[in-house]
Amino acid sequence: MSYASSAAALSSLSAEAKQLLLNGAAAEQQASAILAHKRVLVELDKQRQECVQALATLRSRNTAAAAAAAGALYPSALHAPPPPRLWVSLSGNFVHVPRDSVKAALDTDRARLEEEIARVRSEMKESMKQLQKLAPTAGIDQGTLDFALA
């Protein structure tokens, strides 16, 4: 279908049908934005979880170091104090970095990810509010809207 024939078909519609069509398109655009926000939130949350797991690993190794300082004996290398420097993969390269720098970088990443998650959630809520406003004029009933926003 060419643009001229679709424009002619659109001009033949009543004003009410045109408005319903335009409201439906706006509602579809808001629904697409909500789905995109959900995908971004899943990815950001996955990255945040990885930071939390890495910090937990560092923390568990720090408790072993505290026990070593207290004079505890270690039956194996698993219980030995953590090394002062760690090998870290950065952009496909392994770098020997001080332990405190790794922890600081992970803390910074986690804080940045939490801020980004909060920003995306607020944008998603705004899109949801706009979709709820458009729903009655686009011919979307409340049950369908509740299902879509769940």
LONUNU-699258 format. One line per 10 residues: number of its first residue (from 1); for each residue x, y, z of N, C-alpha, C. Coordinates in steps of 0.02 Angstrom, whole numbers, plus 50000, padded with zeros to 5 digits. Each point is the difference from the previous one (the first is absolute). Example, Ala and Ser with C-alpha at 12.3 -4.5 7.8 and 13.67 -1.06 7.14 Angstrom:
2
1) 50660:49716:50390:49955:50059:50000:50045:50060:50000  49982:50053:49964:50042:50059:50003:49961:50055:50037;
END
This chain:
150
1) 50042:49941:50000:49958:50059:50000:50045:50062:50000  49986:50045:49954:50041:50060:49995:49976:50053:50049  50042:50050:50009:49983:50054:50047:49938:50037:49977  49994:50011:49934:49942:50037:49974:49936:49962:50013  50001:49934:49991:49938:49962:50012:49984:49995:50074  50053:49996:50044:49986:49998:50072:49976:50068:50024  50026:50055:49972:49977:50067:50018:49928:50009:49978  49983:49974:49941:49932:50005:49975:49953:49960:50044  50022:49941:50022:49959:49959:50045:49990:50034:50066  50052:50033:50026:49996:50035:50063:49953:50060:49995;
11) 50003:50035:49943:49957:50059:49992:49927:49980:49993  49987:49938:49979:49930:49979:49993:49969:49979:50066  50040:49995:50053:49974:49982:50066:49965:50059:50033  49955:49984:50045:49967:50053:50037:50049:50029:50051  49984:50057:50027:50044:50033:50049:50008:49956:50062  49946:49967:50019:50003:49956:50059:50046:49940:49988  49996:49971:49940:50042:49943:49983:50074:50021:49995  50012:50060:49972:50069:50025:49997:50029:50009:50070  49960:50029:50045:50024:50012:50068:50013:49933:50036  49957:49951:49990:50010:49934:50030:50064:49968:49973;
21) 50012:50008:49936:50060:49972:49969:50063:50035:50027  49998:50065:50006:50057:50037:50027:50012:49984:50073  49947:49994:50040:50008:49981:50070:50026:49929:50007  49978:49956:49956:50026:49931:50002:50074:49998:49983  50021:50040:49952:50071:50003:49983:50041:50028:50058  49975:50052:50034:50035:50029:50057:50004:49949:50057  49945:49963:50011:50000:49948:50052:50050:49945:49983  50005:49981:49937:50048:49949:49979:50072:50025:50011  50011:50064:49986:50067:50028:50011:50019:49999:50074  49952:50016:50044:50014:49999:50072:50012:49928:50024;
31) 49961:49953:49973:50010:49930:50019:50068:49975:49977  50022:50021:49941:50067:49981:49977:50054:50030:50045  49990:50061:50022:50048:50032:50046:50004:49962:50066  49942:49977:50025:49998:49962:50062:50038:49935:49993  49989:49965:49944:50036:49937:49989:50075:50011:49993  50020:50054:49968:50072:50015:49994:50029:50015:50068  49964:50037:50042:50023:50013:50068:50008:49936:50040  49953:49954:49992:50004:49937:50036:50062:49961:49979  50015:49998:49935:50060:49965:49977:50063:50032:50028  50002:50066:50002:50059:50036:50027:50007:49985:50074;
41) 49943:49999:50037:50003:49985:50072:50027:49930:50013  49980:49952:49960:50025:49932:50009:50076:49998:49991  50025:50033:49948:50072:50000:49987:50038:50037:50055  49974:50057:50022:50033:50038:50053:50000:49962:50066  49945:49966:50015:49997:49961:50061:50048:49941:49998  50008:49971:49942:50049:49945:49993:50071:50026:50014  50017:50058:49973:50066:50029:50012:50009:50018:50073  49948:50027:50031:50004:50018:50071:50010:49938:50043  49965:49945:49983:50009:49937:50037:50071:49975:49995  50030:50006:49940:50069:49978:49991:50047:50041:50045;
51) 49988:50065:50006:50041:50042:50044:49991:49979:50073  49939:49987:50020:49987:49979:50068:50035:49933:50015  49997:49953:49952:50034:49936:50010:50076:50008:50005  50028:50043:49959:50072:50012:50003:50019:50032:50066  49960:50048:50024:50014:50031:50065:49994:49949:50056  49952:49955:49996:49992:49949:50051:50060:49953:50000  50027:49984:49942:50059:49958:49996:50060:50035:50032  50008:50064:49986:50054:50038:50031:49992:50004:50076  49938:50009:50022:49986:50005:50071:50015:49934:50036  49983:49943:49969:50013:49936:50032:50075:49987:50005;
61) 50037:50023:49951:50073:49993:50002:50029:50047:50053  49968:50057:50013:50024:50046:50051:49991:49971:50070  49947:49961:50010:49990:49969:50066:50055:49948:50012  50022:49967:49947:50055:49953:50008:50064:50037:50018  50009:50060:49971:50059:50040:50017:49998:50022:50072  49941:50017:50025:49994:50021:50070:50017:49942:50047  49979:49940:49981:50016:49941:50041:50075:49987:49999  50032:50013:49943:50073:49991:49995:50036:50049:50046  49975:50061:50002:50031:50050:50043:49992:49982:50073  49947:49964:50016:49989:49979:50069:50042:49939:50019;
71) 50037:49973:49952:50044:49944:50014:49970:49931:49987  49948:49997:49960:49969:49935:49985:50045:49960:49953  49996:49934:50007:50037:49955:49956:49955:49980:49942  50030:49991:49941:49960:49984:49941:50017:49931:49975  49950:49956:49996:50012:49932:49977:50013:49995:49925  49978:50050:49960:50010:49997:49928:50007:50070:49972  50015:50003:49935:50007:50065:49966:49934:50036:49996  49944:49963:50002:49935:50032:49998:49988:50045:50060  50034:49985:50055:49990:50038:50061:50055:50051:50012  50046:50005:49954:50056:50046:50007:49976:50072:49992;
81) 50036:50048:50026:49980:50070:49992:50000:50020:49926  49958:50048:49982:49997:50020:49930:50063:50038:49979  50015:49996:49937:50059:50036:49975:49986:50076:49999  50052:50040:50006:49989:50073:50000:49983:50027:49932  50015:49963:49946:49984:50021:49932:49960:49945:49966  49955:50019:49956:49958:49952:49964:50009:50007:49925  49990:49944:49966:49998:50003:49927:49928:50014:49980  49991:50052:49959:49934:50021:49980:49999:50005:49923  49945:49979:49971:49993:50005:49927:49967:50067:49983  50036:50042:49963:49974:50064:49978:50006:50003:49924;
91) 49943:50003:49967:49997:50005:49927:50040:49943:49966  49996:49941:50028:50033:49942:49970:50073:49993:50020  50026:50044:50041:50068:49996:50023:50001:49987:50075  50047:49960:50023:50007:49987:50071:50050:50050:50029  49980:50032:50055:50040:50051:50032:50008:49982:50073  50060:50009:50027:50014:49987:50071:49986:50065:50038  49948:50001:50041:49976:50061:50031:49998:49992:50076  50013:50053:50038:49994:49994:50072:49928:49984:50020  49994:49959:50051:49935:49976:50024:49952:50057:50017  50025:50052:50033:49957:50056:50019:49973:50037:49939;
101) 50039:50004:49947:49977:50032:49938:49943:49960:49968  50006:49934:50003:49947:49958:49972:49935:50010:50039  50005:50001:50066:49940:50010:50042:49969:50068:49987  50042:50052:49995:49975:50068:49987:49965:50003:49931  50030:49968:49950:49970:50000:49933:49933:49963:50000  49997:49944:50036:49936:49963:50004:49947:50040:50037  50020:50033:50054:49952:50043:50036:49974:50056:49956  50045:50031:49962:49980:50054:49954:49952:49974:49947  50016:49942:49971:49957:49970:49949:49931:49984:50028  49999:49971:50060:49935:49982:50030:49958:50063:50012;
111) 50031:50053:50026:49964:50063:50012:49974:50030:49935  50042:49998:49947:49979:50026:49935:49942:49960:49972  50003:49934:50007:49946:49957:49976:49935:50012:50038  50005:50010:50065:49939:50013:50039:49969:50067:49981  50042:50050:49986:49973:50065:49976:49966:49992:49933  50032:49962:49955:49972:49989:49934:49934:49961:50004  49997:49950:50044:49938:49962:50010:49945:50046:50025  50016:50043:50047:49949:50047:50027:49976:50047:49944  50046:50024:49958:49981:50045:49945:49954:49964:49950  50018:49939:49982:49960:49963:49951:49931:49983:50029;
121) 49998:49984:50064:49935:49985:50032:49955:50061:50000  50028:50059:50014:49959:50060:50000:49974:50015:49929  50043:49990:49949:49977:50010:49931:49946:49950:49982  50007:49938:50023:49950:49948:49986:49933:50017:50034  50004:50026:50061:49938:50019:50035:49964:50056:49962  50039:50047:49974:49971:50055:49961:49966:49973:49937  50033:49953:49967:49969:49969:49941:49937:49963:50017  50000:49966:50058:49940:49964:50022:49943:50048:50014  50015:50057:50032:49948:50050:50013:49971:50027:49935  50043:50013:49951:49975:50025:49936:49958:49948:49965;
131) 50021:49937:50005:49960:49946:49969:49932:49994:50034  49999:50007:50066:49936:49997:50035:49954:50057:49980  50029:50059:49987:49959:50057:49977:49973:49988:49929  50041:49968:49958:49980:49988:49930:49953:49941:49992  50000:49954:50048:49963:49937:49992:49926:50011:49984  49963:50041:50037:49929:50007:49984:49988:50029:49930  50041:50047:49979:49990:50031:49935:50025:49956:49943  50041:49950:50015:50025:49955:49948:49959:49935:49996  49949:49994:50041:49957:49942:49998:50028:49940:50038  50045:50013:50048:50029:49946:50040:49961:49996:50065;
141) 49972:49940:50015:49963:49994:50063:50047:49991:50059  49975:50009:50061:50041:49999:50061:50032:49932:50011  49966:49945:49985:50028:49934:50010:50061:49988:49955  49995:50021:49938:50056:49993:49954:50059:50043:50023  49985:50060:50022:50051:50046:50024:50036:49972:50062  49961:49974:50047:50030:49970:50060:50044:49941:49982  49978:49959:49953:50040:49943:49978:50065:50023:49967  49995:50051:49959:50059:50025:49964:50051:50032:50048  49977:50032:50052:50045:50036:50046:50026:49955:50055  49976:49939:50005:50024:49955:50054:50069:49976:49988;
END
